[in-house]
Amino acid sequence: MTAMKLTGYADKFGVHPGETIKFYVNCDGPSSYKAEIVQMINGDTNPRGPGFIEKPVAGGLTETLPGKRQIIHGGSYGYVPDVKALNVESFTLQLYVWPTTPITHPKYWKHGAQGLVTKWSGGKGYGLFINEKGHAEVRVNGQSIETPTPLRDHAWHFLAATFDAATGKLVLIHEPQIQYALDPVIEPVETTLSSGIENVPVPLAIAAYVDEVTDDPLAKSSKPAGVVFTGKYNGKIDSPRLCAKALNRAEIEMMKLGAQPGLTERRNSGPTGALSEVIVGAWDFSEGINTIVATDLGPYRLNAHLVNCPTRALTGYNWSGTVFDWKQAPEQYGAIHFHDDDVDDARWDVDFEWTVPEDCLSRFYAAKLTTEDGDEDYIPFWVVPEIGKEQSKIAFMVPTISYMAYANEHVACNAGGAELFIYRVPIMQHQNMFLSEHREYGGSIYDTHTDGSGICLSSRLRPILSIRPKYDHFLAQAPWQYPADLHLIYWLETMGYDYDCITDEDLTYDGIARLENYNVIITGSHPEHNSGTQLDALHNYTQRGGRLMYMGADAWYWVHSFHPAYDELGRGVITEMRRCESGIRTWRADPGEYYHQGTGELGGMWRFRGRYLHSVAGVGMSSEGFDISSYFSRTPESNDSRVSWAFEGIDYDEKLGNFGLVGGGAAGLELDIVDTMLGSPPHTLTVATSAGRHTEAYLLVMEDFGFNQQGLDGTTHPRVRGDIAYHETPNGGACFSFSSIAYCGSLPWNECNNNISTLTKNVLDRFMVDGPLPPAPAEAVKYRGRADY
């Protein structure tokens, strides 16, 4: 076991001066812990660099607090609070299921029966299940019957169960919707029970069943509080129905139509008048796809609350294969995919709060948690100025959407080809091992669920153990994302710059108003995941004279959106991404499931929505590799008077960044290039390149070639390189792109006394000045298009 006795999260990423931020902590074992607010300067413990640096905060918090264990009740399900109508004497339960783990191994982390639609707990009640053998099973109190044939995984099945209290007859029907030539006909099974249903005061559950109702403090974080669910189901469910009568086979078939809401000349709500009298619930998951409510169209309106954000906008049992946007035919998207490791909110108790002083600088901060036994955790957050109260001419745009995309990544532990991918054996951090043992903390959008389906939703209301200082990512065996961005923060602090921090979450919700009062925007090292409103704001900012310093690579790659159903909990709680037909991806969405459930927009790559990465920064993703980083060399275009100022103090023949804390150089991990065919402005200058200096571990991105062939690696292919680039934008704006994730790792080298630091300083000093930058000379204007290349 890997013990992490302290884990925590905050209620927000960005907080304004004068506002209060809340912190939630699991202290598992120690009787107390110390909480401090610190400013983060450098998160890299590499001895070749400046080392780990944090600073105390004036007006910050320093408290010793009692330790309290808190747990996450992971796994998605729906529940309907107990009401009289659900406490039936006779019943018919029916639904379509598409199970993904009908059989689980005894060593599986949640082995056992899975609930489908249940009002059952502790041997009392009724419900439909998949049992430990993978067979459909109906339970009435402690008695059950099962179908003779197991459920095939990743295939639709129709299940129905009836119980007649008057006769005691219990029937179970299993009808596979895909039939192969040699499949047997599955006859209904039945038995006679000697007693009726013992109804219990528990909720009706969809995709789970109630384990217990308790006042145990650890159950407070379940939903509803005190009701602990178990038997979380993996797979899709479509069209569940409950009637207070044992229906015959014809009536079961009619009930597939569900309830018919609204009075008509028939004056009833069911497929027939007789069925309208016995309908208890007829849930239609094609209603409210962008919500966390499962709508009941039945007469009691027993809407189910969906917990831990299961995946919606998925093809149902009746998908025709001719419609691919759920908004065009929602009736074909009546399936919800539940997973036993979904999480949307840890729902922990607040342990402490901090009110940010009104004069607090906008910076990277963290709540530092420690115990006397040496346990430690950091909860990062950012103080962000209100619009109109900016503190600097420079804004660092924190890529929090990308942080959420990579949150609690399991790839190092779960990907069978990790060694081939990074050309070495992955070295784990203690966070990786802890997360492998605690799947309830959720995974990243790079991971798959325990059933093998891709994770497309990520929450920030949980401990995100990969967004931590001192954390080395297995890909780089060095800082990545959050701790890598602290390399740039250390450089800004060391060089004496004033700067503000804003988040791309702020930019998504506030638009260009968040940017327009700054002279220059600086990105993080890997802002890969972005929303459409964020891209709009950045593009409009540069077109109106703003300056952008793109400090990394592989930006503006994946389409992200925030789920609107969680807005009441704050901004940017759940982010969504669908991995579609191209792009570097660890999983791919199934056909017909490319559109986001929250916003309804097409997922996948921005490039395949016509928004090429190159159009904003002048460069776009070309290749990646994770063995070693190389360096850049200046090109003749670096001597052009339009950009030569950036190289003052740097000789033409100097190797740019043949040193660094990420792979040993400034050109590495993931790389971008200039390509006017993909939208780089025609006047873009390529001022430095790493062409010809990468190993066979570096490979061309798959969206840039049509079929596999030899020669796609860094030793041969001309597109496997990084290009440092510059171009002017209208109204005195400009963009300088450094085109490598490893670039920022070279800034702190030799206490920031190096040519990468000099180049970056020259650019920032020019970009942060007031007023428009000098226009390009007339002879630099090139009236040419993409076809000219």
N, C-alpha and C positions, 0 to 999 in steps of 0.2 A: 504493500500500500504506500502511496505517496501522500504524505500529510501536508496540507496547506491549512493551517489553523485559522488564518485570517483571509477573508475574501470580502469584497464590498463593491458598491457602485453608488452613483449619485443620481439625483432625479433629473439632472440636465447636464449637457455638455458645456454650454455657454451661459454665463450669468453676468448680468450688468452690475456695475458698482451701485451699492445701495440695496440690491436684492439679496435674498436668502437662498442658499443652496442646501439641500438635505442629503444626508449620507446614510446608507444602509449597510450594516456590517454583520457578517457571520464570524463569530469568535468561538471556535469549536474546541473547547478544552480549557484554555487559560481562563482564570477568574476575572482578569481585567486586561485592558490594552490601553495604549497611549495613542491619542489622535492629535496630529499637528497639521497645520496648513503650511506648505512649503512651496517656494517657487522652483520650477524645474529649469535647469540650465543645460546639463548634459546627462544623458542616460546610458552612455556607453562605458563599460568597465574595461575596455581594451587598454592594456598598459602602454601601448604605443601612442595613445591619445591623451587628452587632458584628464581622463578619469571621470568618475561619477561626480556630478556637482549639483547640489541643491542649496537653496538659501532660505533662511527664516523670513517670515513675512511680518512686516509691521502691522499690528492690529490683527494678526492671525490667531488662530485657535491653538491652545495647548491644554489638553484635558486628559485625565485618566478616567476611563469609563468601564463599567462592569461588562464582562464578557457574556455573550448570549449566543447560543447556537441557533442558526436559522437555516432552513433548507428550501430548496426549490422543488415544487411538485410539478415535475416535467410531464410532458405528454399532452396532446390535445384531445378534447372531447367536447360534447355539448351536454347541457343539463336543463331540465325543466323542473322548477320547484314543485314540491309535492302539493297536489290539489286533489280534491275529492274525485274528480273525473278519472284520474289515473289509477285509482284503487278499484280496479275492475274485479268482477267475479268470474266472468268468462272473457276470452280475448281472441283476437286474431292479430298477430304481428307479422308484417311482411316488409321486405326491402330488397334492393339489389346491392350486392357486395362485390368488390374487386380487391381481394386480399393480396397483400404483398409478402406477409410472413405467416401464412396459415399454420405452419409448423415451426416452432422455435426449439432450439437445442436446449437441453437442461442447463448448459453453461451460459446460455444467453442471459443478458443482464436483467431482463424482465420476462423470464420464461413462465408460461402458464396460459390459462384460458384467457381469451379476449372477448370483451363485451361488445355486442353490436347495438341492440336496443334493449335496455334492461331497466327494470324497477325491482331489483333483487339485491339483497345483502344479508350475509350471515345465515344463509340457508332458508331465507324467507323471501317471498315475492315471486316474480316471473321475469323471463327475459330470453332473448336469443343470443347465443354465444358461438364462438369458434373454440372448441376445446383443445386440450394439450396435444391431441393426436391430429389436429387439423380438420376435424369433422364439424359440420354444423350441429349445434346442440340447443335444445330448448329446455329450460328449467322451470319447474313450478315447485317452489319451496326446495326441499332437499332431493327431489326426484327429477330425473332427466331422461331424455331419449336423444339419440344421435343418428345422423344419416349414415348409411353403410359405406359411402364413398367420400374420401377427403375432398376438400375444395382445392381446385387447381389455382396456383398463384397467378397473378397478373391476368386474370380472366374474369368476366362478369358471370355472376350466378344470381338466380332469383331464389330467395328463401321465404318461406311462410310457415308460421306455426299457429295452430288453433287449440284452444282448450274450452270445453263445454262443462261448466260447473254442474249442470243437471245430471249429466251422464258420467262425468269424470274422464271423458275421452280426450286424449292429447295426441295431436297429429303434427308431424314435421315434414315439410315439402322442400326438396332441393332440386332445382332445375338449372343446370349449366346453360349459359347462353351461347357457348361455343361447344359444338358437338363434333367429335372426330369419329371416323368410320368404325373404330373398334371400341368406342366408349359404350359401356352398358347403360341401359335405361335405369334411372334411379327412381325406384318406386317410393311413394310416401311411406313413412314409418309411423306407427301409432301404438299407444298403450292406454290402459285405463287406470286412473289414479283413484285412490280411496278417500282423498280429502281435497278440499278446495284451497284456493290461494290464501295464504296468510300475508296480507298486505302490510308493509312496514313504512313508517314515515320517512322515506328517503326520496331524493329527486329521481326522476326518470333520467337515465343517462344514455347518451348516444356515443358509441365508440369506447365504452368503459363500463364499469359497474362500481357500486359503492362498497368500499372496504369497511369503513366504520364512520360513525359520527362521534366526535370526541372533543373534549375541552383541552386536549394536549396543546401546549403553546406552539409546538411544531406544526400543528394543523392549521394555525391561523393564516398561513401563507397559501393554503389551498383555496379553491374557489368553487362554491361558497365556503367561507371560513368555517373550519371545523368539520367539514365533510371531505373525507379522504377517498379519492377514487383510485381504483386499481384496474388491472386487466385492460390497459390501454391498447386499442386496436391499431394495427398498421394496415392501411389500405383505403380504398374509396368506399363510400356509402352513397346511395342514391335512392330517393323516394321512399323513406320509411313511413309506414302507416300503422296505426293502432285503432282497432275497433273493439267495442265492448260486447262482442258476440263471436261465437265460433262460426265463421262464414263457411259456406260451401265453396267448391272449386270455382264455380262460375262467378260467385260474388267476389272472391279473391281477385279474379281477373279484372272485374269491373273496378275494384278498388285501386288498381294500378293507375286509374285516371285521377285519383285523389279527390279532394273536396272541390266543390265548385262555388267559390265565394260570390256572394251577391244574390239577392232574390231575383228570380225570373218568374215566368208564368208557371213554372213547375212548382214554385214555392218551397223548394228545399235546397239543401246545400250539398247533397251527395250525388254520385252517378245515378242512383235511383232513389226514390222516396224512402224505401226500406233501409238503404245504406245510410242515408242522411240521419237516421234516427240512432245509429250505433257508432258513428264516427267519433273517436276521441281526439285523434291527432292525425293530420295529413301534412307532413312536412315537405316543403318544396324548396330544395336547396338552390334552384335557379333564380329564386327571388333574393334580392339584396346581396348579390355576389360581392359587392364592395363593402359589406358590413361584417360584423362579428355576431350576427344574429341569424339563426336558422328559422325561417318563417314557417309558421303553421297556418295553413289555410282552412283548417277545420273550425268547427263552431265555437270551440273554447279559446281559440287563438293562443295556444300553448307554445309560444315562440321559445326556442331553445337558445340559451346563452352559450356562445362558443368560446372556449377557454384555450389559451396558448396558441391562438391564430393558426388553425389548420389551413391547408392550401385549398383555395377555391379557383374558379375559372378553369376548371378541368373538365375534360370530356366525360359525359355520362354514358350510361348503358345504351342510349339511343343515338349516339353521335353518328352522323351520316358520312363523315369524311369529306364533306363538300363545303362546310363552313368552318373558318379558322379563327374568327373573331367572336368571342362569346357574346359581345353586345349585339351582334346581328341575329343570333339564334340562341338566346339564353336557355330556352327549353331543352337544348341539347347539352347544356353545361350544368346539369343538376347534380353533379357529384362533388363531394368534399373529400379530400385526402387527409386523413388523420395519421399522425405519427406519434410514437411513444416517446419521442425526444424533442417535440416542439416546445418552445417556451416564448412567451411574449412579455412576461413581467414576473420577476421573482416574488413580488408582493410582500417584501419584508417590512418589518417595523422600522421606523426612523430611529437611528441611534444618536445622531447629533446633527446640528445645523451650524452654518456659519453665515453671518450677514457680512457681505463684502463692503469694506469701507468705501465711502464716496470718492476718496482720492486714490483708490487702488489702481495701480498701473495695469494695463491690458497685457497679460502675459500668459505663459503656460504655468499652471499650478497643479497641485495634487494634495489630497488628504493622505498624509503618511500615517500608517498604522503599524505599531510595533508592540511586542510583548517583552517581558523580562527574559523569556526563554530564547529570544532571537527571532521569533516569527515576524514577518514583515509583509505588507502589501501597500501599494500606492493606488489611489483612485484619482485619475487625471480629470481635470476640467480646465476651462479657459474663462478668464474675465474678458468680456467683450464690451466695448463702449456702446452706448446707445447711439442710434443714428442722429447726427447733428452734434454729438459730443465726442468726436474723434480726438485722440490724443497725439496723433502723429501724422506725418505725410506718407508713412509706409504701413501697409497692412500685410500681415502674414495670413494667408488663407489656409486654415487648418483643414485637411481633407478627412473630415469625420465620417463622411459616407464611405470612404474607402476603409477607414478604421472599422466601421461596422461590417463591411463586406468580409473582412479578414478576421472578424471577432471569434476568438476561441477556435482557431483552425486546428483540425485534426489530420491534415494531409500527411504530416510526417509519420504519424502512427498508423494511418489507415491505407495509404496509397501503396499498392504492391510494387510499383515501379519507382519509388522515391529515390533509390540509389542511382538508377539510370538517369533520372531527371537532373540530379545535381552533381553527378560524377563523384560521389563519395557517400559514405555511410552517414545518414542524418544523425546529428547530435541533438538529443532532446534536452529541453529545459524542464525543471520540476513542474512548471505550469502544464506542459504537454502531457506528462504522466498523470497529473491530477485530473485533467480534463478527460483522459481516457477512462478513468475510473468513475467519473461523475458526468455522465452523458446528459444529465438533467440540466447542466449549465448551458446546453445548447451548442451548436456548431456554427461554422462560418458558411458563407455562401459558396465557398470552395469545397465544402464537404458534401457527403451524402448522409441521409438519415440512416438509422439502423436497418431500415428495409431496403436500402440501396437507391432510393429516389433522391433527387437533388434537393438541397436546401436552397430555397429561393427567398426566404424571409429572415431578417435579422433584427433583433431588438437591442436597444442600449440599456434597457431596464433590467440588467443582470450583471453580475461581475464579468468583465471582459478581460481575461487574464493575459491576453496577448498585447493589450494596450498598456504596457508597463515599462518603466525604465529598467535597465539591467537585463532586458529580455533580448536574446539573440534568436533570430528566426532560422529555421533549419535550411531554408533556401540559400540564404546568404552566409550562414554561420557568422552573422553580424547583425547589427540593428537593421530593422525593416519597419517601414511605416512610422508609428509614433516615436520609438527611440531613434530612428534614423533622422526624423525631422528635427530632433533635438540637436543633431550636429549643426544644423543651420541656425538654430536658436543660440547655441554656444557661440557661433561665429558672430551673429548680430550683437550679442552682449559684449564679446571681447573687442569688437571693432567700435563699440560705443554708439551704436545706432539707437535712436528711439523708434519704436514700432508698436503697432497695435496687433492684436490677434482677433481675427474673425473666423467663423466656421463656414464651411460650404452649406451646412444646414441653415445658417442665417441667410446666406445668399439665395438659397432656394425659396425661402419664405419672404424675404425682403426685396429681392430683385436688385436692380442697379442702384437703388437708394443706399444700399449697404456699401457700395464701392465709390460713388461719384465724388466723395470728399477726400479721396486719397490720390496722391500723385502716382503711386506705384503699388501694384499688387504682386506679392511673392507667393508662389505655390509651394507646396511640400514636395517631397522627393518622389511621391508615387500617387498622384491624384487620379487613380484609374477609374473610379466609379462616380458618375455624375448625373444630376437631374437636368431635365430640359431647361427649366427656368434658370438654373445656374449657368448653363452654357449661353443662354440668351443674354444674361447680365454681363458675363465676361466679354462676349463679342461686342455688345453695344458699348461697353466701357472703353475698349480699345479703339472702336470706331469714332468715339467722341473725344479722343485725345488722351485716354488713359494709357499707362505703361504697364506691361506685364512681364515679369521675370519668371519664366517656366523653369523650375529648378530640378526637374526630374525627367521621368520618361513614362511611357505607357499611360498617358492621361486621356480623358474623354473617350474611354474605350467602351464601357458597358452602360446601358440605359438603366437608371435607377429612378425609383419614385418612393415617396413616403405614403404609408397607408393612412387614409383619412379617418378610419374608424378609431384611431388612437389619439386624435388631436386633443381630446379632453384631458389627456395625461401630459400634454406638452408637445412641443414641436419635434418632429423627426424621431418619433419613438420606434417605429418599425419601417425599415427600408426593404424594398422588394426588387428583385432582379430575376429575369428568366434568361437562361443560356440557350440560345436558339441554334441556328444551323451553321454558324461559323464562329471564328474567334478561338482563342486559346481557352479551353474549358475543361474542367475536371468532370463534368457531367453535361448532359444535354436534355432539354425539355422534350417531352413526348409530342408527337404531331398533334396539332390543334390546341396546344397549351402554351403559346408564345406571348399571350397578352396578359398584362398585369391584372391581378384581381382588384387592387386598390383603386387605380386610376383608369384602367381599361386601355392603356396605351400599349403599343407593340414593344416588346422587350428585345433582348439581344444586343447587338452592337450599334452604337450611334452611326457607324459607317454604313450599315445596311438600312439606316433610315435617312440616308442622304446627307448626314452631317459628318463630313470627314474631319478627322482630328486635326489635320494640317491647316484647316482654314482659320483656326484661332491662333495657334502657336507657331505656325509655319512649318511644323514637323509633325510626324506621326509614327506610331509604333512600327518597328520593322523586325525585331528579333529579340531573343532572350537566351541567356545561358548563365550557369550558376557555379562555374568552377573558379575562374579567376577574372579579375577586372584588368583592363588594359589602360591605354592613355590616348590622348588626342594630339594631333599635329595641326599646326596652322596651315591654311590654304592661301593661295595668292589673293583671294577675295578679302582676306583679313586686312590687307593693306589698302583697301578701298577707303577713300576719305570719309565715306558715310559711316564707317565703323572702326576705323583704325584707332580712334581714341580708346576703345575698349582694351587695346593691347599695349597701352603705355606702360613701360617698365618690364615688358616681356619680350625677349628676343624671338625673332622669327623661327629659329631652329630649336627652341626649347621644347622639350616634351611636356605637354600640358597634363599634369596629373598622373605621372608615373609613380604614384604613391597614394596611400589612402587607407582608411579604416574599414572599407567595405570591399573585400576582394583584392586589395592591394593596389587599386588604381581608380581613376575618375571615370573610366568608360567601362561600365559593366552592369551585370544583372539583366536589365532590360534597356533597350536602345531605341531611339527615334531617328528618323532621317527626313531630309527635305525631299519632297516629291510633288512637283507642280501638277502632275497628272491626277493626284489625289487632293489637290486643293491648296498647296503651298502658294502664297502670292507670287506672281511672276517676278517681282523684284527682290525676292528673298536672297540674302547672301549666305552662302555656306562658308563660315569663317574658320572652322576646324572640323576634323573628321578622325575617326578611329579605324577607317577602312583598312582591311588587310591585317589587323592585329588581334584577331579573336580565334579561339580554338574551335575544334569540332563540337564542343559542348554547346556552342551558340548556334541556334537554328532559326531559320526564317519563319515568320508567323504564317499560319496555315491559310489565312485569308488572302495571302499574296501569291499563292500558286494553285494550280488546278488539279494536279495529280502528283503523287510522290515520285521522286526521282533522286538520283545521286546528285551531289553538289549543292545541297541546301544549307550547308553549315558555314561556320565562320572562317574556315580555311580556304573556301572557294567562292562562295556566293557574294556578288558585289553589294547586295542590299543588307548583308549582315554587317552593320556598322552603326555608329552613332555620329550625327552631324550637329555641331553647335551652329546655331543660325540666328540671323537678325533680319528683321524687316520693319519698315515704318508703317504706321497706320494713319488714317486721315486725322486732320486737326492737331498735328503735333504729337501723336501717340507713337508707340513702338512696342515691339516684342523681342525679347532676347531669350532664346531657348537653349538649354544646356544638355538636354537629350539623353540623360543617363541617370538611372536610379542611384548608381554609386557616386555620382558627382558630389553630393553634399558630404559624403564621407571623407573627401579630400580636403574640405575647408579647414578642419581643426588641425591638420597635420603641422607639426613644427610650430605649435602655438599660433597658428594662422599666418605664418610667414612663409608663403609659397605662391606659386604662379596661379593656382586655381583661386586662391583668396584674392590675389591682385586683380585678376580678370573680373571676378564677381564684384569687388569693390568699385572698380572703374565703371561698371554698368550701373550699379545701384546709385553711385554718386551722381551720375548723369540723369538717371531716370527720376530721382526724387526732387529735382529742382522744380520751382514754380514756373508756370507758363509753358507754352508749347515748345517741343524740341525743334531744332532747325529742320526745315524740310529737306528732302533729298534733292540734289541738283537735277536740273531738267534732263540732263543726258542719262540719268539713271532710270528715267521712265521708260518702260518697255511695254508697248502695246502688242502684247502677244497672248495667246491662249494656250490651253493645254495641248492642243494638237500640234503646236510648233515644236514640241519636244519629242 
